[in-house]
C-alpha cells in the first residue's frame, strides 16, 4: 500500500491556474498579460521519427536557425514581462541546439523555471551534470517499454539496439546524478499511445519502475482537424483495463500517471472559444510564434504572430497583431471544435477558463500547498 502523504501529487491531468489567479484577474481587467508558461523548442531538428509525433503536422513556413544570442535575448524578454516558466518541448529536439545549455542556465538564473522533454539520445551524463541542477523537471520520451517496440515506434530500424540502450543509460544516469547530488529536479518518462497499444502499456510502466524515475505519464495521441494520423478516438476504451492495471503498479518511488481526461475527451474539445493560449503560448523551433503548435503549419499563416529570430520577442508580445490573434481565438469567429486539432497543450487551461468565463465554475485561489511544477500551468 502506497502512503500518498509521502508522494508528491503531480498535476499532469489538469491545470494549476488556481495558483495564478493574479494573472487571471489582470486578464479579466483587460491588461495585456505575459504568458505564465511558454512551450518552445530551440530547433526543429530531431533524430527520432516517433510514430504519431504531432511535429510531423506542424511544418512552418520557414526554418530559421536560433542562435545562442537570440535564445538568450528571448530569455531576457521573458524575464522582463513576467513569464514564469519555459518548457523545452514543442516541435524539435532542443538538446541538438548549441543554445541548449546556455539557454537553460540563463533562464534559471533569471528566475524562470525550466522543463525539458527529450528523447535523451545525446543527453550524456556529462551534459546531465550541467543542466539537471537548473531544471525543474525533465521528461524523456520513451514510447514503449520493450526494445524492439521502442525502435519500431521511435526509429523504424529494429536493429538499432544501440539507440535504445544509449537512451536507457542516459535516463538511468540522470536518476543517479539526481540522487547523488540531492537535486530537486523531477525525472519522468512519457508515452503517447493509440487504441492498439494495450500490450505495450504494462511494459512501459515496468520500465519506469526499473529505471527508478519519479513518474511515467501515459497520454493519448493528438491528431489534427483533418484526421491525418487516423487515430480512432472512440476505441480508446479498449485500453481501460491495462491503464488501470498500470496505475496500480505505482510504487513509493515511481508514480504511473494516466491522462484520463484527454483519453476520454477524444478529439472534440468541450469548448468553442479558446482563452488558454494567452496563458500558455507555444513557439516553434524555427522561432515562429503562434498561439499553439497546432497552428505552426503554413495553412494557418493568419495566426502566425511573428518570429523572435527576426525581431525581439518583447516587441512581438506588445504588438497589436499578438493581441488581435488572442482576441480572435476567444471570439465567436473561431470554433475550437472544428478549426484546430484534438486537444492542444493548453487544453486543460482552455476548459477551466471557458467554464470560468461562462460562470459555470470560477477559478479561485487555492488554499492547498503549491504542487510540484506550479509555474507550468
TORVOGU-556996 format. One line per 10 residues: number of its first residue (from 1); their letters; for each residue y, z, x of C-alpha. Coordinates in Angstrom, 1 decimal, decimal comma, always signed. Layout:
# TORVOGU-556996
NUM	a	Y Z X ~ ... .
//
This chain:
# TORVOGU-556996
1	xxxxxxxxxx	+0,0 +0,0 +0,0 ~ +3,4 -1,0 +1,4 ~ +6,1 +1,6 +1,4 ~ +9,0 -0,5 +0,1 ~ +11,6 +2,1 +1,2 ~ +10,9 +1,2 +4,8 ~ +11,1 -2,6 +4,4 ~ +14,5 -4,4 +4,3 ~ +15,0 -6,2 +1,0 ~ +15,8 -9,7 +2,0 .
11	xxxxxxxxxx	+17,6 -11,6 -0,8 ~ +16,2 -15,1 -0,4 ~ +15,6 -15,9 -4,0 ~ +19,1 -15,1 -5,3 ~ +22,7 -14,7 -4,2 ~ +24,9 -12,0 -2,6 ~ +28,2 -12,7 -4,4 ~ +28,3 -9,1 -5,7 ~ +29,4 -8,1 -2,1 ~ +32,1 -10,7 -2,0 .
21	xxxxxxxxxx	+34,0 -10,1 -5,2 ~ +37,3 -10,2 -3,3 ~ +36,7 -13,9 -2,7 ~ +35,8 -14,4 -6,4 ~ +38,9 -12,7 -7,5 ~ +41,1 -14,8 -5,2 ~ +39,4 -17,9 -6,5 ~ +40,0 -16,9 -10,2 ~ +43,6 -16,3 -9,3 ~ +43,9 -19,9 -8,2 .
31	xxxxxxxxxx	+44,0 -19,3 -4,5 ~ +42,6 -21,8 -2,0 ~ +39,7 -19,7 -0,7 ~ +37,8 -20,1 +2,5 ~ +34,0 -20,6 +2,1 ~ +32,1 -17,4 +2,5 ~ +29,4 -19,3 +4,3 ~ +29,1 -22,8 +5,8 ~ +25,8 -24,6 +6,2 ~ +26,0 -27,2 +9,0 .
41	xxxxxxxxxx	+24,4 -28,9 +12,0 ~ +25,7 -29,8 +15,4 ~ +23,8 -33,1 +15,5 ~ +22,0 -35,4 +13,1 ~ +19,2 -35,9 +15,7 ~ +15,8 -34,3 +15,2 ~ +12,5 -34,8 +17,0 ~ +10,4 -33,9 +13,9 ~ +9,7 -36,1 +10,9 ~ +9,0 -33,5 +8,3 .
51	xxxxxxxxxx	+7,4 -34,5 +5,1 ~ +9,9 -34,1 +2,3 ~ +12,9 -33,4 +4,6 ~ +16,0 -34,0 +2,5 ~ +17,9 -35,2 +5,5 ~ +15,9 -38,4 +5,1 ~ +18,0 -39,0 +2,0 ~ +21,3 -37,9 +3,5 ~ +22,3 -40,9 +5,6 ~ +26,1 -40,6 +6,1 .
61	xxxxxxxxxx	+28,4 -43,5 +6,8 ~ +28,9 -42,7 +10,4 ~ +27,1 -40,8 +13,2 ~ +29,7 -39,3 +15,4 ~ +28,8 -37,0 +18,3 ~ +30,1 -33,5 +18,1 ~ +31,4 -32,4 +21,4 ~ +31,4 -28,9 +22,7 ~ +35,2 -28,7 +22,4 ~ +35,1 -30,0 +18,8 .
71	xxxxxxxxxx	+32,4 -27,4 +17,9 ~ +34,5 -24,5 +19,4 ~ +37,7 -25,7 +17,7 ~ +35,7 -25,7 +14,5 ~ +34,7 -22,1 +15,1 ~ +38,4 -21,2 +15,7 ~ +39,4 -22,7 +12,5 ~ +36,7 -21,0 +10,5 ~ +37,7 -17,6 +12,0 ~ +41,4 -18,3 +11,2 .
81	xxxxxxxxxx	+40,8 -19,0 +7,5 ~ +38,1 -16,2 +7,0 ~ +34,7 -17,9 +7,0 ~ +32,2 -15,0 +7,2 ~ +29,0 -16,8 +8,2 ~ +27,7 -20,1 +9,5 ~ +24,1 -21,3 +9,2 ~ +23,0 -24,0 +11,7 ~ +20,6 -25,8 +9,5 ~ +21,8 -28,9 +7,5 .
91	xxxxxxxxxx	+20,6 -32,4 +8,5 ~ +19,8 -32,1 +12,2 ~ +18,1 -30,0 +14,9 ~ +21,0 -28,1 +16,4 ~ +19,0 -27,0 +19,4 ~ +19,3 -30,6 +20,7 ~ +23,1 -30,3 +20,9 ~ +25,0 -29,4 +24,1 ~ +27,2 -27,3 +21,9 ~ +24,3 -25,2 +20,6 .
101	xxxxxxxxxx	+24,6 -22,1 +22,9 ~ +28,4 -22,2 +23,3 ~ +28,8 -22,5 +19,5 ~ +26,6 -19,5 +18,7 ~ +28,2 -17,3 +21,4 ~ +31,7 -18,2 +20,4 ~ +31,1 -17,8 +16,6 ~ +29,5 -14,4 +17,2 ~ +32,4 -13,2 +19,4 ~ +34,8 -14,5 +16,8 .
111	xxxxxxxxxx	+33,3 -12,1 +14,2 ~ +31,4 -14,8 +12,3 ~ +27,7 -14,1 +11,5 ~ +25,4 -17,0 +12,7 ~ +22,0 -18,0 +11,5 ~ +19,8 -20,8 +12,7 ~ +17,0 -22,8 +11,2 ~ +15,0 -24,8 +13,8 ~ +11,6 -26,4 +14,5 ~ +11,6 -24,3 +17,6 .
121	xxxxxxxxxx	+10,2 -27,1 +19,8 ~ +12,8 -26,7 +22,6 ~ +13,9 -23,1 +21,9 ~ +12,2 -21,9 +25,0 ~ +12,1 -18,2 +25,9 ~ +15,0 -18,5 +28,4 ~ +17,2 -20,0 +25,6 ~ +16,0 -17,4 +23,1 ~ +17,0 -14,7 +25,6 ~ +20,6 -16,1 +25,4 .
131	xxxxxxxxxx	+21,0 -16,8 +21,7 ~ +19,0 -14,1 +19,9 ~ +21,5 -11,3 +20,7 ~ +24,2 -13,4 +18,9 ~ +22,2 -14,4 +15,8 ~ +21,9 -12,6 +12,5 ~ +18,7 -14,5 +11,7 ~ +16,6 -17,3 +13,0 ~ +14,1 -19,2 +10,8 ~ +11,5 -21,5 +12,2 .
141	xxxxxxxxxx	+10,3 -24,5 +10,1 ~ +6,5 -24,3 +10,1 ~ +5,3 -26,5 +7,2 ~ +1,7 -25,4 +7,5 ~ -0,5 -22,7 +9,0 ~ -3,2 -24,9 +10,4 ~ -2,6 -27,1 +13,5 ~ -3,8 -30,4 +12,1 ~ -1,9 -30,0 +8,8 ~ +1,2 -28,8 +10,6 .
151	xxxxxxxxxx	+1,2 -32,0 +12,7 ~ +0,5 -34,2 +9,7 ~ +3,4 -32,7 +7,8 ~ +5,9 -32,5 +10,7 ~ +5,0 -35,1 +13,3 ~ +2,5 -37,6 +11,8 ~ +0,4 -37,6 +15,1 ~ -2,6 -35,3 +14,6 ~ -3,4 -35,5 +18,3 ~ -0,1 -33,9 +19,5 .
161	xxxxxxxxxx	-1,5 -30,4 +19,6 ~ +0,8 -29,5 +22,4 ~ +3,7 -29,7 +20,0 ~ +2,1 -27,2 +17,6 ~ +1,2 -24,7 +20,4 ~ +4,6 -25,0 +22,0 ~ +6,2 -24,1 +18,7 ~ +3,9 -21,2 +18,2 ~ +4,5 -20,0 +21,7 ~ +8,3 -20,1 +21,3 .
171	xxxxxxxxxx	+8,1 -18,3 +18,0 ~ +5,9 -15,5 +19,4 ~ +8,1 -15,2 +22,4 ~ +11,2 -14,8 +20,2 ~ +9,4 -12,0 +18,4 ~ +8,5 -10,4 +21,8 ~ +12,1 -10,7 +23,0 ~ +13,5 -9,1 +19,8 ~ +11,1 -6,2 +20,1 ~ +11,6 -5,7 +23,9 .
181	xxxxxxxxxx	+15,4 -5,7 +23,6 ~ +15,6 -3,9 +20,2 ~ +17,7 -6,8 +18,8 ~ +18,8 -6,8 +15,2 ~ +18,1 -10,5 +14,6 ~ +15,7 -11,2 +11,7 ~ +13,0 -13,7 +12,6 ~ +11,2 -15,7 +9,9 ~ +9,3 -18,9 +9,3 ~ +9,6 -21,2 +6,3 .
191	xxxxxxxxxx	+7,8 -24,0 +4,5 ~ +8,7 -26,2 +1,6 ~ +5,7 -27,2 -0,5 ~ +4,7 -29,7 -3,1 ~ +2,4 -29,1 -6,1 ~ -0,5 -30,5 -4,0 ~ -0,3 -27,8 -1,3 ~ -2,3 -24,9 -2,8 ~ -4,8 -25,0 +0,0 ~ -2,1 -24,5 +2,6 .
201	xxxxxxxxxx	-0,3 -21,5 +1,1 ~ -2,6 -18,7 +2,4 ~ -3,0 -20,2 +5,8 ~ +0,8 -20,3 +6,2 ~ +1,1 -16,7 +5,1 ~ -1,7 -15,6 +7,5 ~ +0,1 -17,4 +10,4 ~ +3,3 -15,5 +9,7 ~ +1,3 -12,2 +9,8 ~ -0,4 -13,3 +13,0 .
211	xxxxxxxxxx	+2,9 -14,2 +14,6 ~ +4,5 -10,9 +13,6 ~ +7,7 -12,4 +12,2 ~ +9,8 -10,4 +9,8 ~ +9,2 -12,7 +6,9 ~ +7,8 -16,0 +5,7 ~ +9,5 -17,9 +2,9 ~ +7,8 -20,5 +0,7 ~ +10,2 -22,9 -1,1 ~ +10,0 -25,9 -3,3 .
221	xxxxxxxxxx	+10,8 -29,4 -2,1 ~ +14,2 -30,8 -3,2 ~ +14,4 -34,3 -4,4 ~ +17,4 -36,4 -5,2 ~ +18,5 -37,5 -8,6 ~ +16,7 -40,8 -8,1 ~ +13,3 -39,1 -7,6 ~ +13,0 -40,7 -4,2 ~ +10,4 -38,2 -2,9 ~ +8,4 -38,4 -6,1 .
231	xxxxxxxxxx	+8,0 -34,7 -6,5 ~ +6,2 -33,8 -9,8 ~ +8,0 -30,6 -10,6 ~ +6,0 -30,0 -13,8 ~ +2,9 -29,5 -11,7 ~ +4,2 -26,6 -9,5 ~ +2,4 -24,1 -11,9 ~ -0,9 -25,1 -10,3 ~ +0,3 -23,1 -7,2 ~ +1,0 -19,9 -9,0 .
241	xxxxxxxxxx	-2,3 -18,0 -8,2 ~ -2,1 -19,0 -4,5 ~ +1,6 -17,9 -4,3 ~ +0,9 -14,6 -5,9 ~ -2,0 -14,0 -3,5 ~ +0,2 -14,9 -0,6 ~ +2,9 -12,4 -1,6 ~ +0,2 -9,7 -1,9 ~ -0,7 -10,4 +1,8 ~ +2,7 -8,9 +2,9 .
251	xxxxxxxxxx	+2,4 -6,1 +5,5 ~ +4,9 -3,5 +6,7 ~ +5,8 -5,9 +9,5 ~ +5,8 -9,2 +7,6 ~ +7,1 -10,0 +4,1 ~ +5,8 -13,1 +2,3 ~ +8,6 -14,3 +0,0 ~ +8,3 -17,0 -2,6 ~ +11,4 -18,6 -4,0 ~ +10,1 -18,3 -7,5 .
261	xxxxxxxxxx	+13,3 -19,2 -9,4 ~ +13,7 -22,6 -7,7 ~ +10,0 -23,4 -8,1 ~ +10,2 -22,5 -11,8 ~ +13,5 -24,2 -12,4 ~ +12,1 -27,5 -11,3 ~ +14,6 -30,3 -10,8 ~ +17,0 -29,7 -13,6 ~ +19,9 -27,4 -13,0 ~ +20,7 -24,9 -15,8 .
271	xxxxxxxxxx	+24,4 -25,7 -15,4 ~ +26,6 -28,8 -15,6 ~ +29,7 -27,6 -13,7 ~ +29,5 -26,7 -10,1 ~ +31,6 -23,8 -8,7 ~ +29,4 -22,6 -5,9 ~ +30,3 -25,2 -3,3 ~ +33,8 -23,7 -2,8 ~ +31,9 -20,6 -1,6 ~ +29,1 -22,2 +0,3 .
281	xxxxxxxxxx	+30,1 -25,5 +2,0 ~ +27,8 -28,0 +3,7 ~ +28,7 -30,1 +6,7 ~ +26,6 -32,9 +8,3 ~ +25,6 -33,0 +11,9 ~ +27,8 -36,1 +12,2 ~ +30,9 -34,0 +11,4 ~ +31,1 -35,3 +7,8 ~ +32,4 -32,7 +5,4 ~ +31,1 -32,9 +1,8 .
291	xxxxxxxxxx	+30,6 -30,2 -0,7 ~ +26,8 -30,4 -0,5 ~ +24,2 -32,1 +1,7 ~ +23,1 -33,9 -1,5 ~ +26,4 -35,9 -1,1 ~ +26,1 -36,9 +2,5 ~ +24,7 -40,4 +1,6 ~ +27,3 -43,2 +1,6 ~ +26,9 -43,8 -2,1 ~ +28,8 -40,5 -2,6 .
301	xxxxxxxxxx	+31,7 -41,6 -0,4 ~ +34,2 -40,5 -3,0 ~ +33,1 -36,9 -2,3 ~ +33,4 -37,2 +1,4 ~ +36,3 -35,0 +2,2 ~ +36,8 -35,5 +5,9 ~ +35,3 -35,4 +9,4 ~ +36,0 -32,5 +11,8 ~ +35,4 -34,7 +14,8 ~ +38,4 -36,7 +13,7 .
311	xxxxxxxxxx	+40,8 -34,0 +12,6 ~ +40,8 -30,2 +12,6 ~ +38,7 -28,5 +10,0 ~ +41,6 -26,2 +9,0 ~ +43,7 -29,3 +8,1 ~ +40,9 -30,7 +6,1 ~ +40,4 -27,4 +4,3 ~ +44,1 -27,3 +3,5 ~ +44,2 -30,8 +2,2 ~ +44,6 -31,9 -1,5 .
321	xxxxxxxxxx	+41,5 -34,0 -1,0 ~ +39,4 -31,0 -0,3 ~ +40,6 -29,1 -3,4 ~ +40,7 -32,1 -5,6 ~ +37,0 -32,6 -4,8 ~ +36,2 -29,0 -5,7 ~ +38,1 -29,3 -8,9 ~ +36,2 -32,5 -9,8 ~ +32,8 -30,8 -9,4 ~ +34,0 -28,0 -11,7 .
331	xxxxxxxxxx	+35,3 -30,4 -14,3 ~ +33,7 -32,0 -17,4 ~ +33,8 -35,3 -15,4 ~ +30,8 -34,0 -13,3 ~ +27,4 -33,3 -14,6 ~ +25,1 -31,5 -12,2 ~ +22,0 -32,2 -14,3 ~ +22,4 -36,0 -13,8 ~ +24,7 -36,6 -10,9 ~ +23,1 -34,7 -8,0 .
341	xxxxxxxxxx	+19,7 -33,9 -6,6 ~ +17,5 -31,0 -7,5 ~ +18,9 -27,5 -6,9 ~ +21,2 -27,7 -3,9 ~ +21,6 -24,9 -1,3 ~ +24,4 -23,5 -3,4 ~ +22,1 -23,3 -6,5 ~ +22,0 -19,5 -6,8 ~ +25,8 -19,2 -6,4 ~ +26,2 -22,1 -8,9 .
351	xxxxxxxxxx	+24,0 -20,3 -11,5 ~ +25,8 -17,0 -11,1 ~ +29,3 -18,4 -11,1 ~ +28,6 -20,6 -14,1 ~ +27,4 -17,6 -16,0 ~ +30,5 -15,7 -14,8 ~ +32,9 -18,4 -15,9 ~ +31,3 -18,7 -19,3 ~ +31,3 -14,9 -19,8 ~ +27,6 -14,6 -20,0 .
361	xxxxxxxxxx	+27,2 -12,3 -17,1 ~ +30,1 -11,3 -14,9 ~ +29,7 -10,8 -11,2 ~ +30,8 -7,3 -10,4 ~ +31,0 -5,4 -7,2 ~ +27,6 -3,9 -6,2 ~ +27,2 -0,2 -5,6 ~ +23,9 -0,9 -3,8 ~ +23,8 -0,8 +0,0 ~ +24,6 -4,0 +1,7 .
371	xxxxxxx	+21,4 -6,1 +2,0 ~ +20,5 -7,9 +5,3 ~ +22,5 -11,0 +6,0 ~ +25,1 -10,0 +3,4 ~ +27,5 -12,7 +4,5 ~ +25,0 -15,5 +3,9 ~ +25,5 -15,9 +0,1 .
//
